[in-house]
């Protein structure tokens, strides 16, 4: 009976922590919207991914994925952009690539960090947190990159290859997001 109560308390604590991290992610995202942005068609430097990635480290990929999914739903509620094609399929792909898969993927950071956990060396464990932040950010980038190629291709300047355009456009802010997340998570995890 005590084990059952302990598991229940742990699950409730994890649920509350997940809700707090999603709320923090949304708050940081909203705060970052006040920063000037050179990206006219969406995307920005944001700190919103950091709490989702951190939760993945603390609670594992299952909790990370659930937090990322809820965060993606809130992102859609705060501002959903309909792709130019405006067909049912393009809207479904937009929901999946620009929101659900992209933000849910942030919860997989612990999967990338896991190989570094078992070493027993603090420096390698901290390196794992950097790898986790970059790996999860890379998955998010892949989703945005594919969305740029498939859905937002009409925004590419005339004569420019859509693959190059999507790579440059999405890479210009995703690289910054990944670097900021890696540095902040490294410092945060080193302090804990």
N, C-alpha and C positions, 0 to 999 in steps of 0.2 A: 504494500500500500504506500509506503514512504517513497519508493522508487517512482510510482505512478504520479504522486504529488510533485516530486522533484522534476519529472519530465514535463508536467503540465505548467509548472512555474517557469521552466526554461523556455517553453514554447511561447508563453505569454510575454516574457521578457524580450524574446527575439521579435515577436510581432510588434511590440511597442517600439523597440529600437528601429525596426524597419520603417514604421510609420514616421518616426522622428527623422530618419535619414531622408526619406522621400520629401518630407516637408522642408528640410534644410536644403535639399537639392533644388526644389522649386523656388524657395526664397533666394538662393544664390543666383539662380537663373534670372529671376525677376530683377534682382539688384544689378546684374551685369547688363541688362537691357538699357540702363541709363548711360552706359559707355558708348562713345561714338563708334560706329561700325562702318567700315568701307565696303561691306558686302551688301550690294543692293538687292540681291535675290534670296536672301535668307542665309543663315549660318552666322556664327559670331564666336568670339572668344568668350568662354563661359566657365564658371566654376561648378556648375550643376552636377557634372559627372563625378566629382570627388566624393561626395557622401555615398553614392551608390557603389563605387569601387571600394571604398573603405568598409562598407557593410559586407561586401563580398569577402573581404579579408577576415573580418570578425566572425561572420556567421556561415560562410561557405557559399558555394555557387547557387544553391537552391534558393536561399533567402535573397541573394544578390539578384538572381533572375526575377524573382517576384517583385522586388523593389524597382528594378529597371522597367518591368512591365507597367507597374502602377505609375511610375514617373512618365512613361511614354503616353499613357492615357491622359495624364494631367497636361502634358505638353500639347496634345491635340486640342484639349479644351481651351488652353490659353491662346492658341493661334494656329489654326489649321489652314494650310495653303493648298488650294486646289491646283493641280497641274494644268498646263495650257490645253492639253488634249481634252480634258473634262469628260472623259468617257467613264463608264462604270469600272472597267479594267484598270484604267490609269489611276482612278481614285483608290481602288483596292491596293494597287502597287505602291501608291504614295503612302497610304496608311501603314503598310508593311515595311517598306524600305526607309522612309523618312522618319517614322516614329517607332512602331512596335519593335521591329528587329534591331534598329539602330540603338535605341536606348536600353532595350532589354539586354543586348550584348554586353553592356557595361558590367552587368552582374557576373560575367564570366572571368573577371580579373583574378579571382582566387585560383582558377584552373591554371592560368599562366604562371602564377606565383608558386603553386604547389611543389614543383620539382626542387625548389630552393629551400623549402621548409625543413626537410628531413636532414639537411647537412649538419645541423647543430652549431653552425657558425653564424653569429649575428650578422656579419657583413654580407654573407650570401643570402640570408633571410631578407635583409633590406634590399639587396639587389633584386630579389624576387618581387618585391613590391613595385619596383620600377618597371620590371618586365611585365608584371600584371597590368599596370596602368597603361603601358604602351600597347600591350596585346589587345586589351579590351577596346582601347581607342582605335586601334587598327581595324577591328571588326566593325566598329561604328563607321569608320571611314569607308570601308568596302560597301556598306549599305548605301551611304550617301553618294559615293562614286557611281554605283550602278544606277541609282535613282537619277543622277545627273545625266547619264548616258541615255537611259530609257525614257524618262519622263520630262526632263527639263532641257532637252537638246535644242529646242527652239531659241534658247537664250544665248547659245554660243554665237560669238561674233561671226559674221559672214566670212566664209573661207577657212575658218578654223576647225580642225578636226574635233568632233564632239568628245572623243575619249581624252584628248589633251585638255580641252576646256574643262571637263569635269574633274580631271586630275588636278589641274592648277587651281581651279576655283575652290573645290572642297578641301584640297590639301593645304591651301593657304590659311585656313582657320583650324582645321583638324590637327595639323602639326603643332600649332600653338597650344591648342587644348590638351593634346597628349603630353607635351613638354611641361606645361604648368601643372597638370595632374600628377605627373611622375615626381616632380620636385616637391610639391606640397605633400603628397602622400609619403614620400621618403622622409621628409622632416617630421611629419606627424607620427609615422610608425617608429621612427628612431627615438622620439620623445616618450613614447608609451612603453 
